[in-house]
Amino acid sequence: MLPKEKLARINALAKKAKESRLTEEEAKEQSSLRREYLETFRSSMLNTLKGVTIVDPKGNDVTPKKLKDLQDKNRLH
């Protein structure tokens, strides 16, 4: 999770971009902050998925093979 200060800065830059034009430096900062946000989000989502098991109504484990492989790989480390 990104610190609140960085999230606030992302939002401030987005608001400014809607109201006027960002300077070149602000646009670079916005791009960097967005990239960092997406990396953090993807990492968090992947960690969440590593703990998921999908079960059908009959109680059978129907977790996709790709996810099971990822979970097995994670257990080895």
FIMIPA-829790 format. One record per residue (C-alpha): residue number from 1; residue in one letter; z, x, y. Coordinates in steps of 0.2 Angstrom, whole numbers. Each point is the difference from the previous one (the first is absolute). Example, Ala and Ser with C-alpha at 12.3 -4.5 7.8 and 13.67 -1.06 7.14 Angstrom:
 num residuo     w     u     v
   1       A    39    62   -22
   2       S    -3     6    17
END
This chain:
 num residuo     w     u     v
   1       M     0     0     0
   2       L    -4     7    17
   3       P    13     1    13
   4       K     2   -14    12
   5       E    -5    11    15
   6       K   -17     4    -8
   7       L    -3   -19    -5
   8       A     4    -4    18
   9       R   -12    13     7
  10       I   -14    -6   -12
  11       N     3   -18     7
  12       A     1     6    18
  13       L   -17    10    -2
  14       A    -8   -16    -8
  15       K     6   -11    14
  16       K    -7    13    13
  17       A   -16     1    -9
  18       K    -2   -19     1
  19       E     4    -1    19
  20       S    -9    16     6
  21       R    -7    16    -7
  22       L     9    14    -9
  23       T    -2    18     6
  24       E    -7    12   -12
  25       E    17     7    -4
  26       E     7   -17    -3
  27       A   -14    -5   -11
  28       K     3    16   -11
  29       E    19    -4     0
  30       Q    -4   -18    -6
  31       S   -12     6   -13
  32       S    13    13    -7
  33       L    14   -13     0
  34       R   -11   -13    -9
  35       R    -4    13   -13
  36       E    18     4    -2
  37       Y     5   -18    -1
  38       L   -14    -3   -14
  39       E     6    15   -10
  40       T    18    -6     0
  41       F    -5   -18    -4
  42       R   -11     5   -15
  43       S    13    12    -6
  44       S    13   -14     1
  45       M   -11   -13    -9
  46       L    -5    12   -14
  47       N    19     4    -3
  48       T     3   -19    -1
  49       L   -14    -3   -12
  50       K     6    14   -11
  51       G    15   -11    -4
  52       V   -10   -16    -3
  53       T    -2    -8   -17
  54       I   -12   -15    -1
  55       V     5   -13   -13
  56       D   -11   -15    -5
  57       P     8   -18    -2
  58       K     3     4   -19
  59       G    10    15     4
  60       N   -13    13    -5
  61       D    -1    16    10
  62       V   -17    -1     8
  63       T     2    15    12
  64       P   -18     7     3
  65       K    -3    17    -9
  66       K    -3     9    16
  67       L    17    -5     7
  68       K     8     4   -17
  69       D    -8    17     0
  70       L     6     3    18
  71       Q    18    -5    -5
  72       D    -1    12   -16
  73       K    -6    14    11
  74       N    14    -3    12
  75       R    13     0   -14
  76       L    -5    18    -5
  77       H     4     7    17
END
